[in-house]
Amino acid sequence: MKIRFTKSVLSEALKPLLNTVSVKSSTASGESVLIQAYDDDRVVMTTFDNEKGTQTVVEAEVQEPGAYMINAMKLDQIVRVCDDVEVLVQVDSSLGVQIESGRAQTKMIANSADDFATIPDLSGDSGFEVAQSVFKKMLQKVHFAIGVNDQRTILNGCLVEIEDNKMLVVASDGFRIARCETEVDITNIGNEQKFKFIVPGKSVNELIKLLSDESEENARVYMNKKFMIVVVGKFTFFTKLIEGEYLDFDRIIVKNHKIKVRVNKYELLNALERAALVTEEKFIGQSHVKITIEDQIIKVTAMSTISSLYDEVECEHEGEDLFISFNNRFLIECVRACDAENILLSLNSSFSAMNITPDDEDSDNDVYMVLPIKIAG
């Protein structure tokens, strides 16, 4: 195999591919990029860690076709330090790799393409098209609440539902629920009109990196029994889906509350972030912040063995006074994700969950529910 690349083109192609390389893989396949070069100057490059993968077609001059695996991180490091505008990559029959750029030559070892993990079928007859920016924003709204290594496998992913030009995304780690819904222009691919699937958390993070805020090109999403395939420009991202029924979040989220507090999001967030200077001291073993709601004031208190904080934020308060405590990081992430300048905090008691919603007419569409910590006052 012998291929002449433009350095900038190869470098740009490798960036998304590296996101689906396993740095701790026990096999060469998980750490490698599969390079398949064809006579028509088409070079297909794929990375796949057995859970998620990325594939792209790269423009290049194919002097000798072939297919081999090359360590992806090493290849990227070599390409980034090349001085010339062109990079020549060639692999001989004994799996020796030589990379040339200008007068520099680097040698390494390849692996047989036959040893690469089996790539799933990346075609699909059913799916949908949606604006990249919308899909990305919806995932960003909830990704922080996805569980990590939870014994309940479904909580390690994000639920996505598509129906009647509405997109619903939900995530929960058992301590919080993030539920966001929006109307969106959806173009259906095939006969399916309704989609419901759970995307693993790690794949959600990679999708957020791949999707663009600015591109006018839609993302094309194809579904099959076990995989979701997302086509964005020249890149195809694919991931296994989590099987199972998601939790009944609409039943869990409390709808009626006796206490309501309206507050400026950024004023509250600033107070909580100041409290984080205390709650995130690594050696104290505590991360809770105490919230006291009295009259038209939210009092924020945090304490450790070496420091403390007291702060006040003005609010509009309806209902009884209340004392409640939260994991401060969990609370900060929920407040930060709520997409409004003014937010509504809805509660019933010191021992029940609090809902955080935008304080506007769309408040029913986005709900962030966080459980309190039960401690002594």
N, C-alpha and C positions, 0 to 999 in steps of 0.2 A: 504494500500500500504506500502510495506517495501522493501527498496533497500539498498544494501551495495556498496558504491562507493570507488574507490581509490581516495584519495584527489587530487592528481596531475591531474588525468584524468578529474575529475569533474570540477576542477578549470579552466583547459584549455578549456573545453567545454563551460563554462559560459562566457568567454571573448567576443567571437563574438556575442553571444546571447544578451548580454547587449547593444550592439549597436543598436538593434531594439526594445528597451524598451522605452516607453514614460514616462519621469520623471514627466510630468505635466498632465498625463491622468486623466480624470474624472471617469474612470472605473477601476476596479481591473484587468481586462483583459489586458489593455495596460501596466500595471506595472508588470505583472506576467510572469513567465515561465510555460508553460504547460508541465507537466511531465507525460508521458504515459509509464507504465511499463508492459511488457508482460512476459508470462511464459517461453519463450525461452531466457531469460536474455537480451532481447533487450529493451533499454530505449530510447524513442524518446523525445527530448526536443525541444520546439518551443516557440519563442517570436514573437509577431505580433502587431504593433501599428495601424493597419488598413490601413497603406500606404505601409509599407515594413516589412519584417520579415526574420527570420533565423531559420533553423531547422537542427538538427544534431542527430545522433544515438550514444549513449554513451555505452561503455562497462561497465557492472556492474553485480552484483549478485542480481537477483530479487527473494526475499523470499516470497513476496506477491504481485501479480499484482494489478494494479489499475491506476487511472488517476485523477490528481488534479492540480490546479493552486497554485503556491507559489510565493510570492513577490520576483522578481528576484534580485533586489539590496540587499535586506536583506539576501537572501540565499548566495549570493556571499560574502558579508561581513563576514558571519558566517564561511563559508568554508575557507576563507583566514586566519583566526586566529585559525583554528583547529591545534592541536599539533600532533595528531596521523596521520599515513599514510592512515587510512581508515575513512570513514564517513558513518554513518548509518542514513538514512532518512526514517521516517515512519509517516504515516498519518492515524488517526483512523476515525471511522464512523461519529464522531461529528466534523470533520474538524480540529482536533488538530494535529499540527505538532511537532514532537520531533526529534531533530538532535543531534546525539551522536558522539563524537570523543574522544577516551581515556576515561577519567573520566568526561569530560565536557558534559553537556546536555543543550541544548537550546530549548525553546518552542516558538511557534508562531501559527498563524492561517492560514489555507489554504482556498481555494475557490473551488467550484465545477467545474469540467472540462466542464460541460455543459454551463457555463457562458463565456467560452473563445470565442473570436471572430472567426467567420467562416473562416477557412483556405482555400485559393483557391486551385484548382487542381494543384499539383506540378509536374505532368507528362506532356510530350509534344511530339508530333510527328515530329515537325520541329524545326530546330535551327542550331547551328554551334559550332565547337570546335576551340579554339584559345589559344595560349600560354598565361598563366597568366601574364607574365612580359610585353608582348606586349600590352595586353588589359589595364593593369594598367598604363603603361607609356602614352598611348594615352589619357586616362582620366585625368591623372595628367597634361598633357599639356594644357588642356582647362578648368578645373573645376573652376578655380578662376574667370572666366568670366561669369559664370552662374548667371542669375538674382536672386534676393531674393525678394519675395513677390511682383513681378511685376504684374500689372494689366493684362498684356498680358501673360497668363498662360504658353504659350510655351517657353517663355524666362526664366522660372524658371527651365528649364531642359536642358539636353545635347542631341543633335541630334547624332545618330549613324547610319551610313549606311555601309552595307556589300555587296559587289558585286565584282565578278571576282578577288578574292584574294586581294581585296583592302579594307581597313578600313578608313572611313572618320568620324571624330568627329568635331562637331561645337558647340560653346557656345557663347551667347551674352547677355549682361545686358542692351543693349540700348546705352551704351557709348563705348563699345568695342566689337569686334568680334574676336574670336579665332577659326581658321580653320586649322585643321591638318589632313593630309592624309598619309598613308603608305601602302606599299605592305606587305602582311602578309600571312602565310600559314593558310588557312582556310579549315577545313573539315566539309562539310555540313551534317546535320542530317536530314534525310527525303528528300523530293523532292524539297523543296524551295531552290532557289539559290540566292535570293536577299532579304535583310532585311533593314527596315528603321523604326526607333522608337525613341521616346524621353524619356529619363530617368530623373526623378526628381533629382534636385540638391542634396538633402539630401541623396538619394540613391546612387548617384555617390560617395559622400564622404565615405559612408560605404563600397562600393565596393572597393575603393582604399585601405581601411584598410584590407579587407579580402583577396584580391589578393596578391600573393607572387612575389617578384622580382627574387627569386632563385629556386623555385620549377619547376621541369621538367614536372609536371603533367599539362595537359591542363585544361582550364575552359570550361565546357560544358554549353552552353547557349540555353535555350529552350524558344520559343515564343508562346504565345496565344493571344487572342484578347485584353486583358486588362493587362496582367502581363508578366514580364520577369523573368525567373527562371535561376539562375546561380549556377551550382554545382561545388564546389571546394573541393576536398578531401572528408571528412566526413560531410562537411557543405553544406547546400542548402540555398542560399539567394534568396528572391523573392520580387518583388516590382511592384506596379501599374505603368503603363506607362501614360504619358501625351498625351491626344488625341488632334489632330489638325494638321494643316499644319505649318511647320517651316518657318521662314522668308526666303526670296529669297536672301541669303547671297552672292551668286556669282554675282548678279546684284549690290548689295550694295558696295562690295569691289572694289575700284578703281584699274584699271589695269595699266594705263599709267600715268607716273609722269615726271615732268620737273626737279625736284631736287632730287638728290640721294647722300646719305652720308654713307660711309663705316667707321665702328668704331669697336674697340674691345669691345665686350659685357661687360666684367668684369670691364674695366676702366670706361665705361659709367655708369654701375650699381653702382659702388662704389661712383661715384660723386652724383648720384641720392639718394643713401642711406644717404650720408652726408647731402644732402639737406632736407631729411626727418626729421632730427633733428630739423629743423625749421618749415617745413610744417605740422608736426604732433603735434605741440604744441596745446593742446586741447582747450585752451581758446581764440585763435586768430580767429577761425571761417574760416580760409583759408587753403587750402591744395594744392595750385597750385605752380608749378615750372616753371620758365621762361627759355626758350631755345633760344639762339641766335647762328645762324650758319653763321660764317664769315670766308672767306678764307678757311683754313684747320683746323679750331678750332670750337669746340662746347663749348659755354659758358653757364654755368648752374648757375642760380641765384634764390635765395629764400629769402624772407624777412617777418619778423613779427614785432610786436611792441617792442620785447625785444631782437631779434637776427636777424642775416642775414648770408647768405652764398654766396660766389662767387667761382666758380671752372672752370677749363678748361680741356677739353679732346681733344687730337689730333685726326684728322679724315682725310678721303679723300672725298672731297666735289666737286660735279659736279652740276652746275646750279647757280641760283641766291642766294644771301644772304637772310637770313630769320629770323624773330622773331616769336616765337610761344609759347603758354603756355598750360600746361596739368595738370590735376589732378595727383599729383606726385605718389600716391599709384597705380592708374590705370596704369601709365607708367612703374613703377618699376615692377609690376606683369607681364606685357607683355614682357619686356626686359628679365626678369629672366626666363620666360617660353620658350623663343626662344632657341632652342637646337643647338647652334653653338658658337664657340669661337669668330668669327667675324660676325657682323650683318649688314644688309643694311636697312637704314631708307629712305623711299620713300615718297616725299611730292609734293604738287602743290602750296599751298599758306598757309598763316597764319590761314585761316579759314576753311580749308578742312582737312579731316582725314589723319593720317600718317600710313603707313604700315611698320611693322617691320618683316623682314624675315631673315633666315640664309643666309649669303653671300657665297653660294656655289651652286653647280649644282642642289640641291634639293629645291631651294628657292621657287619654285612655289607650293610646297606641304604644307608648313607651313606658314601661314600668320596671323599676329596679327595686327588688325586695331584698332586704338584708336582715338577718337574725341578730338579736342583741346578745351580749354576754351577761350572764347572771352573776353579779358580784355584789358584795356589800356596799352600801352607799358611802 
